[in-house]
Amino acid sequence: MTESEEPQGFNLDDGFDSLVGQEDFHDERRPYQQLNQSWQRLKVSMFNMQPERRCRLGALALALLAALLLIVDISLGVHYNNLRDTHLTFDDVKRIREDLTKLKKDYKTAVGVMKDAQKKTKSEINSQEETNWEFEHQTKRTADYMAEIEKTTKEVEKLRLRLPMISDGCKHCPEGWILMNFACYYFSFLGNNEKRSWQKAREFCQMQRGDLIIINSKDKENSTVNYLLDHQEPSQYREVFWIGLRDSEEERTWKWVDGTFLVEGYWKDGEPNDTHDNEDCATVSSRRNFFKAWNDDNCESLNKWICEKAPTSSS
């Protein structure tokens, strides 16, 4: 065997060079040449593809290439091992082993490139997922803003309806009452420490041309509870006040003193529980969380109360 006939290796960049110098390998050059030609065509096809599709096809191609390299590695190892003793010299075997080592190195490189492509693909998928999350978040924010705009529009309309009343003259409340939210309120702790049943408290309010307070909005609940917090000592926070809400015995539903049904309540956890089937009147108390400030109580219990009435005008 001359030096010009020595077997040559192959790699991924230059293609698979056929092993020459041994007649037994003459017919085995074709698979490697075909594999090399297929790889070149695949690279040209991938170059003309879109980046996203090229990434996915590249990952698939690398996986197939890694599998083919492994098959070639195993096939060459088995084939060269069978021919080592009868057909090849020691130098030939040495060169073949070097070729196998290079194949293994190329295989590891291909696997590494494939893993990098997989990581890049996963990163792009995660990035797309975060984009979807942000879109969902922004959609929700837009819906919240629209709801807030609608609410503000309704509040502005209510204020417009009050303008004629304000233009009639200055509004004021009688002594012992406070002006809040365009209405007059009487908190029984301002004048005395007397306590009454729900019905007696209501009669007091009616004698003042008013009635027990109706809390039919979040803003009204918030301002009422905050007033209690600001004008009571912490030791008095457990005191409760009658409001104009009662459980109708006939209909078994909560109704305000003006005959309207309760739409939204601000009950404490577990309330109303109607203990002993006789807690049919509602109270409010000082709570930092004004959403949980109501309780049901026996209508004959003695509690403080809150009255409400329209302010009077003076020109």
Secondary structure, DSSP 8 states (H G I E B T S, - for coil): --GGG-----BTTTB-----S-GGGGGGHHHHHHHHHHHHHHHHHHHTS-HHHHHHHHHHHHHHHHHHHHHHHHHHHHHHHHHTTTT--HHHHHHHHHHHHHHHHHHHHHHHHHHHHHHHHHHHHHHHHHHHHHHHHHHHHHHHHHHHHHHHHHHHHHHHHHHHHHHTSEEE--TT-EEETTEEEEETTTT----B-HHHHHHHHHHTT-EE----SHHHHHHHHHHHHHTS-GGGTT-EEEEEEEEETTTTEEEETTS-B--S--B-TT----GGG---EEEEE--SSGGG-EEEE-TTS-BEEEEEE--EEE-
